[in-house]
Each structure stands twice: as C-alpha cells, then as structure tokens.
Amino acid sequence: MPSIAILREAKQLYSVSDRLDSLAKQYPVVSEALITMAGSVRITATLLQVRVATKIGPLSGLDQGDA
C-alpha cells in the first residue's frame, strides 16, 4: 500500500533529522547549519504524514504510533 511506504519514508526522514541534530552537537562550527537542515527535514517528514492523512486517507488497522 503506497500510504505505508510513504509513512515509512517519513519515519526515515525523522531519523535523518535526529542524526543531523546529533552532529550539530558534535561540530559546533557548523551546528547552526545542521540544525537548520534538521528542521527542514523534520518539516518535510511531517508534510508527508499530513499528505497521507489528507489525500490517501486513514489507514485501517494501523495505530497512529506505528507510522
């Protein structure tokens, strides 16, 4: 089902965002840029989730926390 695949990608993007935040703490010289990128990736992941919810519809049999 395409909605599940898209939600998995959104979850991966959240992981990327977390890793960028972690790198920002390790490398203060580029922390501002990394934090900005992490925020953009996080927003993109959220937009994918919203898109699934509004265009594809609710997922039957899938809890909100599973996505």
C-alpha positions, 0 to 999 in steps of 0.5 A, spaced: 500 500 500 503 506 497 500 510 504 505 505 508 511 506 504 510 513 504 509 513 512 515 509 512 519 514 508 517 519 513 519 515 519 526 515 515 526 522 514 525 523 522 531 519 523 535 523 518 533 529 522 535 526 529 542 524 526 543 531 523 541 534 530 546 529 533 552 532 529 550 539 530 552 537 537 558 534 535 561 540 530 559 546 533 562 550 527 557 548 523 551 546 528 547 552 526 547 549 519 545 542 521 540 544 525 537 548 520 537 542 515 534 538 521 528 542 521 527 542 514 527 535 514 523 534 520 518 539 516 518 535 510 517 528 514 511 531 517 508 534 510 508 527 508 504 524 514 499 530 513 499 528 505 497 521 507 492 523 512 489 528 507 489 525 500 490 517 501 486 517 507 486 513 514 489 507 514 485 501 517 488 497 522 494 501 523 495 505 530 497 512 529 504 510 533 506 505 528 507 510 522 
